[in-house]
Amino acid sequence: MKTHRHQWPTWPRFTPRTEERLLAALRSGRWTVSGAYTGERSFEESFARDFAAYLGAAHAVPTCNGSAALTIALEALDVGPGDEVLVPGLTWVACASSALRVGATPVLVDVEPDTLCLSVAAAEAALTPRTKAVMAVHLYGSAVDLDALGALARRHGLALLEDCSHVHGAVWGGRRLGTFGDIAAFSLQQTKLLTCGEGGVAVTSDPRIHSRLYRKRVDGRRHRAGAPPGELELEELPGVQGYNYCMSEFNAAVALDGLGRLDEENALRRASMRRLEELLGGVEGVFPLARPAALTAEAAYQFCVRLRPEVFGHGAKHKVAALLTQQLGAYVEPADSALNRNDLYQPLSSGWVRAGERRARELDPARFELPVAEAAGENAVVLPHWMFLAPPERMDLVAAALETARNRLAVA
């Protein structure tokens, strides 16, 4: 495995088996689901079956990226203009922008101070007669309280959409995350725990929802069983307006190979993350996220290190991230800012929105008060998951780098 000067594993990873599958896709004569059937099962279908089985779900629908998975998920849940979607105030911008894309109103909700995931109490306080769905984003290796959120969704007749883009393979109370909502969406972008460069997956166990998801991402067509070689495995019929959000055969081949390594790699990461958590106890001014007791096997796309403002000064994330990057030889990122302050979330400048005065007011991110998300988003840094593929003893370097950063930046 290639390493940097501090012996950090590189990412993404591949094996000879990855190359074999890519070459098989190249030579197959079929490079996408909309290519002619060759008489052999496509890599896309193989990945969909294996990923669903891995999670313990009935169906998986691969897409071109995670944003596409979120979009077709919302549309499959009949979310659209006039509806509101509860979105955590601390998450990647695509969670909110996907609701915009379908014409709905993202309602930003504050997060829990210990997990930084959606606060169920704040979600309940944000409900209105227009609320149609709630998005449970499992962030930085922690998780939303699914027991409480599931009960809230059932009481109020809300659709529950899980975003599992940070937690491929994690387990809550004996079940994989991604099997609790009506639909779950995953990103397979290059930096994710399971990657194919760019890709996504929408997962459900509801056959009606699966049919809509499948057709939404392939221009409204559906799978055609028994197609002869040389013809499409898709048939045209009315009823669904879709898009071309398909995953290519090359991406599916890479994702299929990575899925076979996911549990082994997550186990390596967990061992090193536990070691770093132990070490952080001896570094003044820093602490990790809490993990709910029900999260019996976590998986973390990024490891969040929180910074106490009274030690580092408020808003020190950029300085700390730069110092850690310099010392460790691996890029450490500042945490994302809360969506009501995030430069990437600009709904009023979106091409999807033609806002009158009333619509502009309801879409204005500044109208939301998110004190926990705002504070957390300016006082944390995140370490990439591939650092934790290194042996646990390498975490001493991370703790030492945090000590150095604290010594340089500590408030007098």
N, C-alpha and C positions, 0 to 999 in steps of 0.2 A: 504494500500500500504506500503511495506517495505521501510524503510528509512535508510540513513547513519546518522552519528552523527550530520550533519548539515541539516538533514531532506530533503535530495535530493531523489526524486523518483528513483526507480530502473528500469532497462531496461534489457531485453525485458519484456513486460507486457503480461499477459494472464488473461482470465476470465473463469468462469464455462462453457461458451459457447465454448471457445477454447478447453477445455477438452472434451466436448461432441462431437465436430467435429473430434478430434483426435481419440476418441474411436470408432466413426462411421467408420472412415477410417480403423482402425485396424480390425474391425469386418466385413468389407465389402467383403473381399475376393479378393479385387483388390487394390494393393499398388502402381501401376504405370500405365502410359498410355499404356505400352506394356503388361500389364496384361489382362487377359480375361474379356470381357464385362460381367457385372452382370445383365444387364437390367436397371440399374440406371445410371444417369449422373454422371460422375466422378467429384471429387473435382477439379481436374486440369481444366476440361472444364468449370466448374462453375466459378472458379476464373478467367479464361481467359475472359469469357463473361462479368463478373461483372467489371473487371478492365478496359476493353475496353470501356464499357458503362460509367464508372466513368470518364474516360478521355475525352469521346466524340470522340473516335476513332472507326473504324470498326472492328479491329482485334487485339488480343493480343496472343502472343505465350510464355507460361512460359518455363523457362530453369532452369538448375541446379544452375547457378550463373550468376552474371552480366557480367563477362568476356565472358561466353558462349553467352550471348545475343549480346554483341558487335561483337563477331566473326561471328555469323551467319548473323548479320545485314550487315556487310561488304561484306560477300560472296553473300548475296542476292542482293546486289547492284553491283555485278560483279566487285568488287575491288580485285585485285590480283597482281601477279608479274609484275613489270614494272610500276605500278601505284604509285602515291603519295597521302598520306592522310594528310591534315593539322590538327594538334593536338595542343591544347593550351599547352604552356610550363609549366604551373602550374596546375597540376591535378594528380590524382592517376595513378600509373604506368600502369594499365590495359588498359587505353585508347591508349597508344602508343604500348604496347605489343600485343594488339589484331590486330593492323595493321601488325605488324611483323608476327604474326601467319598465316596470309593469304598471306604472301609473298610480301606485299606492303612496301613502304618506309614511315615511319612516318616523317613528316616535322614539326618540333617544331616551334610554332609561339608565339610571345609575347602576353601579356595580357594587358587589360586596367588598368590604375593605380587606378581608383576609385572602380571598381567592381571586379577586378582580374579575369574576364572572358575574353575569346578570343577577341583580338582586330581585328575588321573587317578591319581596314586599314592595319594592319600587315599581315593579311591573304591575302589581295589583293596583297600586295607587294611580298608575297611568292609564288604566282601562277606561274606555268610553264606549258608547253604543256602536262606534265605527270600527272598533278593534277586531280584526279578523284573524291575526296570526301573531305568534311570538317566536322570536328567533333565539335559540339557546346556543350561544357560542362558547365552546369549551376552550379557554384561553391559556396559553403558556403551560400546558400540562396539567392544569387544574380542571375543574368541571363545574357546571351549573348544578344546583341542587335539583336533580331530576325528579325526585320523589315529590318535593313541594311544588315544582313548576308543573309537573304532570297533573297533579291534583288541581291546581289553579286552572289549567287549560280545560280540564274536564268540567269543572264547575261553570265555566263561562262559555263553553262551546267554542274554544279557540283551536285553530290548527297549530301544531307544534312542529317547528322546523329546527332540527339540530344542524349546526355548522361544526363539523369535526375536522377541519383542516389542520388543526394543531395536534390531533390526538389519535392518529391512525393506530389502531390496535389496543387502545386503552379499554379497561373493564370497569364497569360500575355495578356492584352488587351481583357479580357473576355473569353479567351480559355485556357485550361489547357496546361501547358508545357508538351511536349511529343506528341503534335498533329501538330507541325509546320514542322518537318522534313519529309523526305521520310520514315524514320524509327526512332524510339526512343528506347533507351535501359535503363532499370532500374535495379539496384541491390536491392536485398531483404536480404542482409547479416545481421547478428545479430544486428549491430549497426545502421542500417538504420531506417528512419521514418516509413516505412512499412517493416516488417521483417517476415521471416519464418525460421530463422537460417542461411540457405544458399539457395539462389534462385535468379532468375532474370526474366525479361520479356522483350520481343521485341514487339514493337507496330507499327502498320501501318494501313492506310486506303486504301492501294492499294491491290486489290485482287491477282494480279500476284505476288507481293512481299510477301504477306501473304502465298501463296502456297509454295514459296521457303523457307521462314522462318520455316514453319511447318515441311517441309520435311528435312531441314538441321539439325534440332535438334533431329530427330527420325530415323536416319540411312537411310534417303532417302525415307521412307515410307510416305503415306498420310492417312488422315482420311477416314475410310470406313463407309459410312452411312448405316444404317439398318442391322448392324451385329447382328446375333442372340446371345443370352446369351451363354457363354461358349467359344465363339470365339473372336479373336482379333478385335478391332475397327481400325485396321491398315491393309493396303494392300500394297503389294510390286509391284513396277513398275520401269522401268529404267528412267534415265534422270538427277538424282540429286545424288551426292555423299554427304552423310550426316555423322552425328556423334550421339552418344548417349549422348545428353545434356538435357535429360528430367528432369522435376521436379517431385518428388515423390508425392503420394497422401497425405502423412503426411504433407509435406511442403505446399502443396496447401491448405489443410484444415486450417492450421495456418494462411497463407496469407489471405485467404478468411475472416477469423474472424477479422484480423487486419484491413482490408480494411473498414469494417463497423465502426471502431473507428477513422479512420484517420482524418477526417475533425474536429471532436471534439477535438482531441489531438492537431492538428495544431493550432486551435483557442486558446487553452491554451498557447501554446508556443509563439504565436505572442504577446499575452498580456505581457508576461514576457520579451520577447525580446525588446518590445517597452520601457518598464521600464528601462531595462539595457542601452539602447541607450541614454535615458535621463540622466542617472547617469554618463555615460562615458563623457558627456560634462563637468563634473566637475572634471575629473581626468586628470591631466596634462600628456601628452605624449602618450595617447591611443585614438583610434578612430575606429569605425566600418566600414564595407563596405558600399558603396552607393547602393541604390536600384533604378533601373530605374523606371521612372514614370509609364511606361507601366506594370510593375510588380505589379498588383493590389492586389494580395494576395500571399505573399511569404510563402515558407516553407523551413526551414533550418535544414539540417542534423547536421551541426556544425555552431556555431556562431563564426565568426572570429573577434578577437580583434587585431588590428594592433598596433605595437609599434614604436614610433618615435626613430630612432637611436640616435638623438641628445640628447634625454633624458635618454634612457636606455643603450646606447652604441650599436654598430652594432652587429647583430647576437645574441641578448639576449634571443631568443625564448626558448632555453632549460632551462636557469636559471629561467625565468619567469614562464614557465610551471611547473617546479618542485616546486617553491614557492607556486603557486596557488593550486596545488594538495595537498600539505601539509596543507595549511590553510583551504581549502574548504572540504577536505575529499572526493573529487571526482577527478577522473583522468582527467587532462587537458593536451592536447597534443600540442607539437610544430607543427606549420604548416608544410606541406610537402615542401621539397626543390624543386626548379625548376628542370625539368626533365633532363636538361643538366648537373646537378650536383647531381642527385638523386642516392643514392646507390642501389636502387632497379631497376633502368633502366640500364641494361647492355646488349644492343642488340648484341654486338660483342661476348659475351660469350653464346649466346642463342643457344639451340639445333635446333632451326628453321633455323638458318643462317649458311651457309657455304660460308663465305665471301672471295672473291678475293680482290685484292687491291682497285679496284674501288668501289665495294660494301661496303667494310669496311669504306671507306671515307664517303660515303653518309649516312651510318648508325651511324657514330660516333657522339654521342650527343654533344660533345665538339665543333663541328663546328657551332652550333647555338648560336647566340648572343641574349640573353633574359634579358636585363637589368631590366625591370620592374618585371618580374617573379622572377629573382634572388634576387632582393632586398626584395620583398614581402615575398618570401619563407623563408628568414632568420630572418624576423622581425615581426612575428605574432604568436599568439597562438589561438587554437580553443577549444571552450567549447562544451561539448556533449549536444545534443538536449534534453535529458531527464531531465537535470537540469531545463529546462524551463517549465516542467510540474508542477513545484512548483509554489506557488502563486507569483505574481509580487513583493511583499514586500521582498521576499527572495533574490532578486537581489541586495539588499543593501550589503549583504555579499560579493558578487562578486566584487562590486565596492570598498569595503573596502580592500579586498585582493589585488586588483590591486594597490591601494594607498600604501599599505605596500610594495609590490614588487618594486614600483617606488622609495620609500624612501630608500630601501636597495641597489638598483642598480643604482640610478641616477648618471649620469656623473657629476663630479664636475665642 
